[in-house]
Amino acid sequence: MDSSNIKKDFDFTLRVLNNENNKKIHLPALQRLIKNFEKKWCDLLGPGIADFYTNRLNKKYNVLQYN
């Protein structure tokens, strides 16, 4: 798989996190989505390569969690 697809996956995941219809009940599924993103790209590219994207997604999740 082409590593440029990581940006497409990141954009999709970020779009899901930014969805205005997200509720508190969705938080576990959103966290799972981030974990799936991390696992997929660590398996494909090796550990640490996707950390930049994963950290940004986790920061966005933390903002949602405390709002």
N, C-alpha and C positions, 0 to 999 in steps of 0.2 A: 504494500500500500504506500502510496506517495505521501511523504511527510507534510506536504502542503495541505493535505486534508485535515490536519490537526487544527488549522485555522478555521476551516468550515465547521468542524465539530465544536470548536470553542465558541464561535459565533452563534451556533444553534443553541448550545447550552446556556450561554449568556442571555439569549433572547427568551428562553424558557424561564430563567431566573428573574428576568425583568418584567415578566407578564403581570399586568396590573390586576389580574383576577386571582393571583396566588393568595391563598389563605394559610393560616397557621397549620391547618390539617395537612397541607401539602408539603410542609417542611421536611418530613422524613423522606419523601419521594425525591425532593430536590437534592437532598444530601446524597441519596443513592445514585442519582444521575451524575453528580460530581465524582463519586467513587468509581462509577462505571467508566467515565471519561478517563480518569487517572489510570485505571487498570488496563484499559484498551491501549492507551498510548505508551505506557510503560512496557507492556508486552511486545508492542510493535517496534518501538524505538530504543528501548532499554531504560533502566531506572534513571531518574533525574532529568531526562530530556524534557518531559512535559511539566516540570515543576513550576515554571513561570506561569503557564496557563492555569494549572491547578490552584496555585496560590491566589491568582486573581479571582477565580470562581469561588474559592472559599471565603475570600474577603467580601464578595458580594452576598454570599449566603449568610455570613455573620451579620451584615447590615439588615437583611431581611429578618433574621432570627430575633433581633432586638428591637424591631419596630412594632 
